[in-house]
Amino acid sequence: SAVIEEQKFSLQEVLDTFKLCLSENQDVYVEHYVAGWRGLVKFMNSLGNVFTFISKDAVNKIQILVNFLNGENGSHYVTIQSMVKYELDNQLVDLEKRGSHPESGSRTLLRLHRALRWLELFLERLRTSTEDSKTSVMCADAYNESLSQHHPWVIRKAAGMAFYVLPGRPTFFEVMNVGGAEKVVDMLGDAIPMISKVYQITEDLYAQNNLLELP
Ligand code: 1Q0
């Protein structure tokens, strides 16, 4: 029925959201960026309760950005480019240490941006994996190569425990709801370059403005 159809979740749809992120002149729309993350969180929560501790922080950050987007200065938050410019021009970013703007859009998005790199690396491993590959290992390798460098010991430990209870590759593919393994590989081959592009554009923007280490 239609109701069951609606509840069905497909990772394809989520990853497609990232395609909508790029404007004609390569600006990144915050609305779609945030929507992409919402979908990922939903996917993650469907893997089990253990993962809600991880997604909680993402949910928090998504909400901060949505509040800016819906706030009175929302027109400045349409793209990541305009957000960064607006916040820098108006001294709305804590640049050296946390102070009067601990939850700026720029520092909040940077956290999701770093996590997007993990996702990119993880999905690429998943795409090239074989039947006996372990999701926990792929996930941990991707994490150690990226996001972990920004996390203190206690978070790294907790993340490690979450990876340990990650479902296996077959369950993963099933929850993704894309079809057989071949379809998953095709879908990922399609989606990963889009995610990489969004990542790279954001990375360049932050690097140019010296914002990669925002507290
Ligand atoms: C599926 C398994 C997911 C494993 C996710 C790896 C990330 C683990 C680490 C997460 C720890 C989060 C706890 C809080 C961290 C914050 O301290 C940190 C910094 O923020 P702040 O304000 O203290 O400076 N926050 C972050 O680094 C943001 C991290 C957000 C992580 C969100 C991960 C959610 C990802 C979901 C995607 C799941 C999609 C799975 C796979 C799809 C493909 C099949």
Residues whose N, C-alpha, C, O or C-beta is under 5 A from the ligand:
A	BS01	1Q0	L40 V41 M44 F53 I54 D57 A58 R111 A115 A159
